[in-house]
Amino acid sequence: MSETTLLSVQQKIRVKICGITSVTDALVAVNAGADAIGLVFYEPSPRYIDVELAEEIARAVGPFVTVVGLFVNAEKHVIEQALEKVPLHVLQFHGDESDEFCRQFSRPYLKAIRMRRDLNVEMAISQYNNAAGILLDAYTPGIPGGTGETFDWKRVPEKCFASIVLAGGLTPENVNRAVKCTSPYGVDVSGGVESSPGIKDSVKVMTFVSNAKTNE
């Protein structure tokens, strides 16, 4: 593989549409070119779905779309019950889970790190050396994600042992700038492509994916 070809491969941006609550929205994301969808198993979230609906959605998107299950400080048995019914490819943890806890489910995992102003980002990332990816999200006290807030993209590390996924306040209007600023492995959006909490806007989804992947 030539150096030019390798560079092109490395710069491919993956897009995850998170907080999917219906088969219809899942297919909107897939048809727009999203690489992954996210299913939320955190009951306080307005985007929470039960395992029965999650299974229906996961099976509807087909075998070549990555299905990610999002958990926040869930008990081990809750995650295992979801895995028994839902064909999840990747687990995403948004709470205070340790690396040891996250890696026990025989799935690649993403660990979300909320970008507090006083956070040593490199040190926080180093606690999860078995993670397939690190998702950097905005910090709002008491809210584990989906806040619609951004953070200073200059804080994203230039080098990391795991793939960096950028989240936090991304929209169709700012995602291209965010990608150019941070050069992440991928981007993750939920509220930025919704008409109301948990309900995706098809035009916003299509525009977001297109703008994220522009200049790949």
C-alpha positions as CSV (number, residue, x, y, z in Angstrom):
1,M,0.0,0.0,0.0
2,S,1.4,3.4,-1.0
3,E,2.0,6.2,1.5
4,T,-0.7,8.2,-0.2
5,T,-3.2,5.4,0.0
6,L,-2.4,4.7,3.6
7,L,-2.9,8.4,4.5
8,S,-6.3,8.3,2.8
9,V,-7.3,5.3,4.9
10,Q,-6.1,6.9,8.1
11,Q,-8.1,10.1,7.4
12,K,-11.5,8.4,6.9
13,I,-14.0,9.8,9.3
14,R,-16.5,7.4,10.9
15,V,-19.8,8.8,12.0
16,K,-22.0,7.5,14.8
17,I,-25.6,8.6,15.2
18,C,-26.4,8.0,18.9
19,G,-29.7,7.9,20.8
20,I,-31.6,6.0,18.1
21,T,-35.1,5.2,19.4
22,S,-36.9,3.7,16.4
23,V,-36.3,1.5,13.4
24,T,-37.2,4.4,11.1
25,D,-34.5,6.7,12.6
26,A,-32.0,3.9,12.4
27,L,-32.6,3.4,8.7
28,V,-32.4,7.2,8.2
29,A,-28.9,7.1,9.7
30,V,-27.8,4.1,7.7
31,N,-29.1,5.5,4.4
32,A,-27.4,8.8,5.1
33,G,-24.1,6.9,5.3
34,A,-23.6,6.6,9.1
35,D,-21.1,3.9,10.1
36,A,-22.6,3.2,13.5
37,I,-25.7,3.8,15.5
38,G,-26.0,4.1,19.3
39,L,-28.6,2.6,21.5
40,V,-29.0,4.0,25.0
41,F,-29.6,1.7,28.0
42,Y,-29.6,4.4,30.6
43,E,-33.1,4.9,32.0
44,P,-32.9,8.6,33.0
45,S,-32.1,9.5,29.4
46,P,-34.9,10.7,27.1
47,R,-33.3,8.4,24.5
48,Y,-33.5,5.3,26.6
49,I,-35.0,2.2,25.0
50,D,-35.6,-1.3,26.4
51,V,-33.9,-4.4,25.1
52,E,-36.9,-5.6,23.0
53,L,-36.9,-2.4,20.9
54,A,-33.1,-2.4,20.9
55,E,-33.1,-5.9,19.4
56,E,-35.5,-4.9,16.7
57,I,-33.5,-1.8,15.8
58,A,-30.2,-3.7,15.8
59,R,-31.4,-6.4,13.5
60,A,-33.0,-3.9,11.1
61,V,-29.7,-2.1,10.2
62,G,-28.0,-5.2,8.7
63,P,-24.7,-6.8,9.3
64,F,-22.3,-4.0,8.1
65,V,-23.4,-1.3,10.5
66,T,-21.8,-1.1,13.9
67,V,-24.3,-1.2,16.7
68,V,-23.1,0.4,19.9
69,G,-24.8,0.0,23.3
70,L,-24.4,2.9,25.8
71,F,-24.4,2.3,29.5
72,V,-23.9,4.5,32.5
73,N,-22.7,2.8,35.7
74,A,-24.9,-0.2,34.9
75,E,-24.7,-3.4,37.0
76,K,-22.9,-6.3,35.3
77,H,-26.1,-8.3,35.0
78,V,-27.9,-5.5,33.2
79,I,-25.2,-5.4,30.5
80,E,-25.2,-9.2,30.2
81,Q,-29.0,-9.2,29.8
82,A,-28.7,-6.7,27.0
83,L,-26.0,-8.7,25.3
84,E,-28.1,-11.9,25.5
85,K,-30.8,-10.3,23.3
86,V,-29.3,-7.4,21.4
87,P,-26.5,-8.0,18.8
88,L,-24.2,-5.3,20.0
89,H,-20.8,-5.0,18.4
90,V,-19.3,-2.4,20.8
91,L,-20.0,-1.2,24.3
92,Q,-19.8,2.4,25.3
93,F,-19.4,3.4,28.9
94,H,-20.3,6.9,30.2
95,G,-20.0,6.5,33.9
96,D,-17.2,5.8,36.4
97,E,-16.5,2.3,35.2
98,S,-13.0,1.0,35.5
99,D,-11.0,-0.5,32.6
100,E,-11.3,-3.9,34.4
101,F,-15.1,-3.6,34.5
102,C,-15.4,-2.4,30.8
103,R,-13.2,-5.1,29.3
104,Q,-15.0,-8.2,30.9
105,F,-17.8,-8.5,28.3
106,S,-15.9,-9.9,25.3
107,R,-16.7,-6.8,23.2
108,P,-14.5,-3.9,22.1
109,Y,-15.4,-0.9,24.3
110,L,-15.4,2.9,24.1
111,K,-14.8,4.9,27.3
112,A,-16.4,8.4,27.4
113,I,-14.3,11.0,29.2
114,R,-16.1,14.2,30.1
115,M,-13.8,17.2,29.5
116,R,-13.8,19.0,32.8
117,R,-11.8,22.2,32.8
118,D,-9.3,20.9,35.4
119,L,-9.0,17.4,33.8
120,N,-5.6,16.0,32.8
121,V,-6.8,14.5,29.6
122,E,-3.8,12.3,28.9
123,M,-3.8,10.9,32.5
124,A,-7.6,10.2,32.3
125,I,-7.1,8.4,29.0
126,S,-4.2,6.3,30.3
127,Q,-6.5,4.6,32.8
128,Y,-8.2,2.8,30.0
129,N,-5.4,1.1,28.0
130,N,-7.7,-1.7,26.9
131,A,-10.2,0.6,25.3
132,A,-10.7,0.4,21.5
133,G,-11.6,4.0,21.5
134,I,-11.8,7.1,23.8
135,L,-14.9,9.3,23.4
136,L,-14.3,12.9,24.4
137,D,-17.5,14.6,25.5
138,A,-18.4,18.0,27.0
139,Y,-18.8,18.2,30.8
140,T,-22.0,19.3,32.5
141,P,-22.3,18.5,36.2
142,G,-24.8,15.7,36.8
143,I,-25.4,14.9,33.2
144,P,-23.4,12.0,31.6
145,G,-23.9,13.1,28.0
146,G,-26.2,14.5,25.4
147,T,-25.9,18.0,26.8
148,G,-25.6,19.8,23.4
149,E,-22.5,21.6,24.8
150,T,-19.1,21.7,23.1
151,F,-15.6,21.9,24.7
152,D,-12.3,23.4,23.6
153,W,-11.3,21.2,20.7
154,K,-7.7,22.3,21.2
155,R,-7.6,20.0,24.2
156,V,-8.0,16.8,22.0
157,P,-4.6,14.9,22.2
158,E,-2.7,14.7,18.9
159,K,-1.6,11.2,19.7
160,C,-3.3,8.4,21.6
161,F,-3.0,4.6,21.8
162,A,-6.8,4.3,21.1
163,S,-9.0,5.8,18.5
164,I,-10.4,9.2,19.5
165,V,-14.1,9.8,18.9
166,L,-15.2,13.4,19.2
167,A,-18.6,14.2,20.8
168,G,-20.3,17.1,22.6
169,G,-22.4,19.7,20.9
170,L,-21.7,18.6,17.4
171,T,-24.2,19.8,14.7
172,P,-24.4,19.8,10.9
173,E,-23.1,23.4,11.0
174,N,-19.9,22.8,13.1
175,V,-18.9,19.2,12.5
176,N,-16.7,19.9,9.5
177,R,-14.8,22.5,11.4
178,A,-14.5,20.1,14.4
179,V,-13.1,17.4,12.2
180,K,-10.5,19.7,10.6
181,C,-9.5,21.0,14.0
182,T,-9.1,17.6,15.8
183,S,-8.6,14.9,13.1
184,P,-10.4,12.3,15.1
185,Y,-11.1,8.7,14.2
186,G,-14.8,9.5,14.3
187,V,-17.6,11.8,15.5
188,D,-20.6,11.0,17.6
189,V,-23.8,13.0,17.6
190,S,-27.2,12.8,19.2
191,G,-29.1,16.0,20.1
192,G,-27.5,17.9,17.3
193,V,-29.5,16.0,14.7
194,E,-32.9,15.9,16.5
195,S,-36.2,17.7,16.1
196,S,-36.9,16.8,19.7
197,P,-35.2,14.6,22.3
198,G,-34.9,11.1,20.9
199,I,-36.5,12.0,17.5
200,K,-34.0,12.3,14.7
201,D,-34.5,14.9,11.9
202,S,-33.7,13.2,8.6
203,V,-32.4,16.3,6.9
204,K,-30.1,17.1,9.8
205,V,-28.8,13.5,9.9
206,M,-28.1,13.5,6.2
207,T,-26.4,17.0,6.4
208,F,-24.3,16.0,9.4
209,V,-23.0,12.8,7.8
210,S,-22.2,14.6,4.6
211,N,-20.5,17.5,6.3
212,A,-18.5,15.2,8.6
213,K,-17.2,13.2,5.6
214,T,-16.4,16.2,3.4
215,N,-12.7,16.3,2.4
216,E,-12.1,12.7,3.5
